[in-house]
């Protein structure tokens, strides 16, 4: 039996990738006879399984349900069964009886020079670092490892000692739901479209300090002083971090430059991108952001943090910003929005870079190829590196 474990990607980009993967398999008319999907109840992936008759096990979306499900998974996952997660470690206690293939989603531990949790208090920072160690231990018990970029694979091999022969790279692709053909009206898109502005900067992400949304109020203050018309469009659910961003914006008198449309459904992403002018990724670190391929697929200029992880993926298909200096960053933004030639060239280069990445169908096929290699190779004998 082959299990598709979608429980480690409950939302955000990971969930979108999971939904796109399953949708691509449906389009490929994949034979699901010996497949079982592990899903959360009430999600679009759950509905897709029911609609297409895909065998599945659904649980409530909470930590306790997931913990109990994993602990008792030995009741149905048999020795030799393959468990595949686009992003995620093996299920608890499954190392000895299932063949585990998964995507590595812990890029922050591969960049020890970046203090990923610097924004937290000492105690919270220590807790996160201990949690990272635990996550690394969980991921290391995978039998076969999938990375989103060659850069991350090399870092993992060199820093974690993972045997190269057990690693694979499957590049990201735009979701099947994100293309000009998939644009549809939605409350979020309509709300944005009502703002008749020339510079709408979209931050398509959740409320996490890594996304560096907390710098936006200060950037907004500097941009407003330059007299330009703009709006920062956020897609975040309510959280203490988001509230702190809005409190800062209010204290600086720039609240009117922000619009939060809340979490966007996967099927509404194309429409939201379409009514914005720029797609922005100001993250401290990303393994690979869906924002990249989404901007290219929707012909929008991509603004991204200037770093090795972004340049290795985007090359000439992005406008790079120095987020270490807000004054420099603002000057760069002002320069970009007044340079229509640069914007047009970036969009064109983005389309070219996109052609080098697999389609969603091709990416699904590459995942299946990795699973097939893992199946034929069986449990690795070089587990001593653990």
C-alpha positions as CSV (number, residue, x, y, z in Angstrom):
1,X,0.0,0.0,0.0
2,X,1.1,3.5,-0.8
3,X,0.1,6.2,1.7
4,X,0.0,9.9,0.8
5,X,0.5,11.7,4.1
6,X,-1.0,15.2,3.8
7,X,-1.2,15.8,7.6
8,X,2.1,17.7,7.8
9,X,0.9,20.4,5.4
10,X,-2.3,21.6,7.0
11,X,-2.3,25.1,5.4
12,X,-0.2,27.7,3.5
13,X,2.1,26.8,0.7
14,X,2.6,23.3,1.8
15,X,-1.1,22.6,1.7
16,X,-1.4,24.2,-1.8
17,X,1.4,22.0,-3.0
18,X,-0.3,18.9,-1.6
19,X,-3.6,19.9,-3.2
20,X,-1.9,20.5,-6.6
21,X,-0.1,17.1,-6.4
22,X,-3.4,15.2,-5.8
23,X,-5.2,17.2,-8.5
24,X,-2.4,16.5,-10.9
25,X,-2.6,12.8,-10.3
26,X,-6.4,12.9,-10.9
27,X,-5.6,14.7,-14.2
28,X,-3.1,12.0,-15.1
29,X,-5.8,9.4,-14.5
30,X,-3.5,7.8,-11.9
31,X,-4.5,4.4,-10.6
32,X,-5.4,4.9,-6.9
33,X,-6.2,1.3,-6.3
34,X,-3.4,0.7,-3.8
35,X,-3.3,4.2,-2.5
36,X,-4.7,5.7,0.7
37,X,-4.5,9.4,1.5
38,X,-4.2,10.7,5.1
39,X,-6.1,13.9,5.3
40,X,-7.8,16.4,7.6
41,X,-11.6,16.4,7.7
42,X,-13.5,19.1,5.8
43,X,-10.5,20.2,3.7
44,X,-10.5,20.6,-0.1
45,X,-8.2,17.6,-0.3
46,X,-10.7,15.5,1.8
47,X,-13.4,16.6,-0.6
48,X,-11.3,15.7,-3.6
49,X,-10.7,12.2,-2.2
50,X,-14.4,11.7,-1.8
51,X,-15.3,13.2,-5.2
52,X,-12.8,10.9,-7.0
53,X,-13.3,7.8,-5.0
54,X,-9.8,7.9,-3.5
55,X,-9.4,5.7,-0.5
56,X,-8.6,7.9,2.5
57,X,-8.4,8.2,6.3
58,X,-9.6,11.5,7.7
59,X,-9.0,13.0,11.1
60,X,-9.9,16.2,12.9
61,X,-7.5,19.1,12.5
62,X,-5.9,19.3,15.9
63,X,-2.7,18.2,17.6
64,X,-4.3,15.5,19.8
65,X,-6.1,13.8,16.9
66,X,-2.9,13.8,14.8
67,X,-0.8,12.5,17.7
68,X,-3.2,9.6,18.5
69,X,-3.5,8.8,14.8
70,X,0.2,8.5,14.3
71,X,0.7,6.5,17.5
72,X,-1.9,3.9,16.4
73,X,-1.0,4.0,12.7
74,X,0.7,0.6,13.1
75,X,-2.8,-0.9,13.1
76,X,-3.2,-0.2,9.3
77,X,0.3,0.7,8.0
78,X,2.0,-2.6,7.4
79,X,5.7,-3.5,7.2
80,X,7.0,-2.5,3.7
81,X,4.2,0.0,3.0
82,X,5.4,3.3,1.6
83,X,4.5,6.5,3.3
84,X,5.1,9.7,1.2
85,X,4.9,13.2,2.5
86,X,5.5,16.2,0.2
87,X,6.7,18.0,3.3
88,X,7.2,16.2,6.6
89,X,9.0,13.5,8.6
90,X,7.9,9.9,9.2
91,X,4.9,9.3,11.4
92,X,5.8,8.6,15.0
93,X,7.0,5.0,15.7
94,X,6.9,4.2,12.0
95,X,10.6,4.1,11.2
96,X,11.0,0.3,11.5
97,X,8.0,-0.8,9.6
98,X,7.2,1.6,6.8
99,X,9.4,2.9,4.0
100,X,9.4,6.7,4.5
101,X,9.9,9.2,1.7
102,X,9.5,12.9,2.5
103,X,10.3,16.5,1.6
104,X,12.6,18.4,3.9
105,X,10.9,21.5,5.2
106,X,13.4,22.7,7.8
107,X,15.6,25.0,5.8
108,X,16.3,27.3,8.8
109,X,18.5,24.6,10.5
110,X,20.6,24.5,7.3
111,X,21.5,28.2,7.8
112,X,23.2,28.3,11.2
113,X,24.6,31.7,10.4
114,X,21.0,33.1,10.4
115,X,19.5,33.6,13.9
116,X,16.1,32.5,12.7
117,X,14.5,33.0,16.2
118,X,16.2,36.3,17.1
119,X,12.9,38.2,17.4
120,X,11.9,36.0,20.4
121,X,12.7,36.3,24.1
122,X,15.5,34.2,25.5
123,X,13.3,31.5,26.9
124,X,11.1,31.3,23.8
125,X,14.2,31.3,21.6
126,X,15.7,28.4,23.6
127,X,12.4,26.5,23.3
128,X,12.4,26.9,19.5
129,X,16.0,25.8,19.2
130,X,15.2,22.6,21.2
131,X,12.2,22.1,19.0
132,X,14.4,22.4,15.9
133,X,16.7,19.7,17.2
134,X,13.7,17.5,17.7
135,X,12.5,18.2,14.2
136,X,15.9,17.4,12.8
137,X,15.9,14.1,14.6
138,X,12.5,13.3,13.2
139,X,13.4,14.2,9.6
140,X,16.7,12.3,9.8
141,X,14.7,9.1,10.2
142,X,13.3,9.4,6.7
143,X,14.6,6.7,4.4
144,X,14.7,9.0,1.3
145,X,14.8,12.8,1.3
146,X,13.4,15.2,-1.2
147,X,14.6,18.8,-1.5
148,X,13.1,21.8,-3.4
149,X,16.5,23.1,-4.6
150,X,20.0,21.8,-5.3
151,X,21.3,24.3,-2.9
152,X,19.4,22.8,0.0
153,X,20.3,19.3,-0.9
154,X,24.0,20.2,-0.9
155,X,23.7,21.9,2.5
156,X,21.9,18.9,4.0
157,X,24.5,16.5,2.7
158,X,27.3,18.5,4.0
159,X,25.8,19.6,7.3
160,X,23.7,16.6,8.3
161,X,25.7,13.8,6.6
162,X,22.8,12.5,4.7
163,X,24.0,10.0,2.1
164,X,23.7,11.5,-1.4
165,X,22.2,8.4,-2.9
166,X,19.2,8.8,-0.7
167,X,18.5,12.4,-1.8
168,X,16.4,13.8,-4.6
169,X,15.5,17.2,-5.9
170,X,12.0,17.9,-7.1
171,X,11.7,21.6,-8.1
172,X,8.6,23.5,-7.3
173,X,6.0,24.4,-9.9
174,X,3.0,26.7,-10.0
175,X,-0.1,25.2,-8.5
176,X,-2.7,23.9,-11.0
177,X,-4.9,26.5,-9.4
178,X,-2.6,29.5,-10.2
179,X,-2.7,30.6,-13.8
180,X,-4.5,33.4,-15.8
181,X,-7.1,30.7,-16.8
182,X,-8.0,30.1,-13.1
183,X,-8.8,33.7,-12.2
184,X,-12.2,33.9,-10.5
185,X,-14.1,36.5,-8.5
186,X,-13.8,36.2,-4.7
187,X,-14.6,38.5,-1.8
188,X,-10.8,39.0,-1.2
189,X,-10.1,39.9,-4.9
190,X,-13.2,42.2,-5.0
191,X,-12.1,44.0,-1.9
192,X,-8.6,44.6,-3.3
193,X,-10.0,45.7,-6.7
194,X,-12.1,48.3,-5.1
195,X,-8.9,50.2,-4.1
196,X,-8.1,52.2,-7.2
197,X,-4.4,52.5,-6.7
198,X,-1.4,52.1,-8.9
199,X,0.9,50.3,-6.5
200,X,-0.6,47.3,-4.7
201,X,2.1,45.2,-3.0
202,X,0.8,41.7,-2.2
203,X,2.2,39.7,0.7
204,X,0.7,36.3,0.1
205,X,1.7,34.6,3.3
206,X,0.8,33.8,6.9
207,X,1.5,35.9,10.0
208,X,5.0,34.6,10.9
209,X,8.0,36.7,11.9
210,X,10.1,34.9,9.2
211,X,7.9,36.7,6.6
212,X,9.2,40.0,8.0
213,X,5.8,41.8,7.9
214,X,6.9,43.8,11.0
215,X,9.1,46.0,8.8
216,X,6.2,47.1,6.6
217,X,4.9,49.9,8.9
218,X,8.4,51.6,8.8
219,X,8.6,51.1,5.1
220,X,5.1,52.5,4.7
221,X,6.1,55.6,6.6
222,X,9.1,56.2,4.3
223,X,7.1,55.5,1.1
224,X,4.3,57.8,2.2
225,X,6.8,60.6,2.8
226,X,7.8,60.2,-0.8
227,X,4.2,61.0,-1.8
228,X,3.5,57.8,-3.7
229,X,0.1,56.1,-3.8
230,X,0.3,52.5,-2.6
231,X,-1.3,49.8,-0.4
232,X,0.2,46.8,1.3
233,X,-2.1,43.8,0.8
234,X,-1.9,41.1,3.5
235,X,-3.5,37.7,3.5
236,X,-3.2,36.8,7.2
237,X,-5.5,35.3,9.8
238,X,-5.6,37.0,13.1
239,X,-2.6,36.4,15.4
240,X,-0.6,38.2,18.1
241,X,2.1,38.8,15.6
242,X,-0.2,40.4,13.1
243,X,-1.7,42.6,15.8
244,X,1.8,43.8,16.7
245,X,2.3,44.8,13.0
246,X,-1.0,46.8,13.0
247,X,-0.2,48.4,16.3
248,X,3.1,49.6,14.9
249,X,1.3,50.9,11.8
250,X,-1.2,52.8,14.0
251,X,1.5,54.3,16.1
252,X,3.2,55.6,13.0
253,X,0.0,56.9,11.4
254,X,0.2,54.6,8.4
255,X,-2.7,52.2,9.0
256,X,-4.5,53.4,5.9
257,X,-1.8,51.9,3.8
258,X,-2.6,48.4,4.9
259,X,-5.4,46.1,3.8
260,X,-5.7,42.6,5.2
261,X,-8.1,40.3,3.3
262,X,-7.6,37.3,5.6
263,X,-6.6,33.8,4.6
264,X,-7.2,33.2,0.9
265,X,-8.6,29.9,-0.4
266,X,-6.3,28.0,-2.8
267,X,-8.8,28.4,-5.6
268,X,-8.9,32.1,-5.1
269,X,-5.2,32.8,-5.2
270,X,-5.0,33.5,-8.9
271,X,-7.7,36.1,-8.7
272,X,-6.1,37.9,-5.7
273,X,-2.7,38.0,-7.5
274,X,-4.3,39.3,-10.7
275,X,-5.7,42.5,-9.0
276,X,-2.3,43.4,-7.4
277,X,0.7,45.0,-9.0
278,X,3.6,43.3,-7.2
279,X,4.1,40.0,-5.4
280,X,6.5,40.4,-2.5
281,X,8.5,37.9,-0.4
282,X,10.4,39.7,2.3
283,X,11.2,36.5,4.2
284,X,14.4,36.0,6.3
285,X,14.7,32.6,4.8
286,X,12.7,30.2,2.5
287,X,13.6,26.8,1.1
288,X,11.5,27.8,-2.0
289,X,8.5,30.1,-1.9
290,X,5.4,29.5,-3.9
291,X,5.4,33.2,-4.4
292,X,8.2,32.8,-7.0
293,X,6.4,30.5,-9.4
294,X,3.0,32.2,-8.7
295,X,4.4,35.6,-9.7
296,X,5.9,34.2,-12.9
297,X,2.8,32.3,-13.8
298,X,0.6,35.4,-13.3
299,X,3.1,37.7,-15.1
300,X,3.6,39.9,-12.0
301,X,6.9,41.5,-11.0
302,X,8.4,39.6,-8.0
303,X,10.1,41.6,-5.2
304,X,12.2,39.3,-2.9
305,X,14.8,39.4,-0.2
306,X,18.3,39.6,-1.6
307,X,20.0,36.3,-0.5
308,X,21.6,33.2,-1.8
309,X,18.4,31.1,-1.4
310,X,16.4,33.6,-3.5
311,X,19.0,34.2,-6.2
312,X,19.6,30.4,-6.7
313,X,15.9,29.9,-7.4
314,X,14.9,33.2,-9.1
315,X,18.0,34.3,-11.0
316,X,17.0,37.2,-13.3
317,X,13.3,36.7,-12.6
318,X,13.1,38.9,-9.6
319,X,13.8,42.3,-8.2
320,X,16.1,41.9,-5.2
321,X,15.7,44.1,-2.1
322,X,18.2,44.8,0.7
323,X,16.0,44.2,3.8
324,X,18.9,44.7,6.1
325,X,18.6,48.5,5.6
326,X,15.1,49.9,5.3
327,X,16.4,53.2,3.8
328,X,18.1,51.3,1.0
329,X,15.1,49.0,0.6
330,X,12.8,52.0,0.2
331,X,15.1,53.7,-2.3
332,X,15.1,50.4,-4.3
333,X,11.3,50.2,-4.2
334,X,10.9,53.8,-5.3
335,X,13.4,53.2,-8.1
336,X,11.5,50.1,-9.3
337,X,8.0,51.6,-9.4
338,X,9.3,54.4,-11.6
339,X,11.1,52.1,-14.0
340,X,8.5,50.5,-16.3
341,X,11.3,49.0,-18.5
342,X,12.8,47.1,-15.4
343,X,9.3,45.9,-14.5
344,X,8.6,44.6,-18.0
345,X,12.0,43.0,-18.2
346,X,11.6,41.3,-14.8
347,X,8.2,39.9,-15.9
348,X,9.7,38.6,-19.1
349,X,12.7,37.0,-17.3
350,X,10.3,35.5,-14.8
351,X,8.5,33.7,-17.6
352,X,11.8,32.4,-18.9
353,X,12.8,31.1,-15.5
354,X,9.4,29.5,-15.1
355,X,10.0,27.5,-18.3
356,X,12.9,25.8,-16.6
357,X,10.7,24.5,-13.8
358,X,8.4,21.5,-14.2
359,X,4.7,21.9,-14.7
360,X,2.5,20.7,-11.9
361,X,1.9,17.5,-13.9
362,X,5.6,16.9,-14.5
363,X,6.3,17.6,-10.8
364,X,3.8,15.0,-9.7
365,X,5.4,12.5,-12.1
366,X,8.8,13.3,-10.6
367,X,7.4,12.6,-7.1
368,X,6.1,9.3,-8.4
369,X,9.5,8.4,-9.9
370,X,11.2,9.1,-6.5
371,X,8.6,6.8,-4.8
372,X,9.3,4.1,-7.4
373,X,13.1,4.4,-6.9
374,X,12.6,4.1,-3.1
375,X,10.3,1.1,-3.5
376,X,12.8,-0.7,-5.7
377,X,15.7,0.2,-3.5
378,X,13.9,-0.7,-0.2
379,X,15.0,0.1,3.3
380,X,18.6,1.6,3.2
381,X,21.4,-0.3,4.8
382,X,23.4,2.8,5.6
383,X,21.3,4.0,8.5
384,X,24.4,4.4,10.6
385,X,24.6,8.1,9.8
386,X,21.6,8.6,12.2
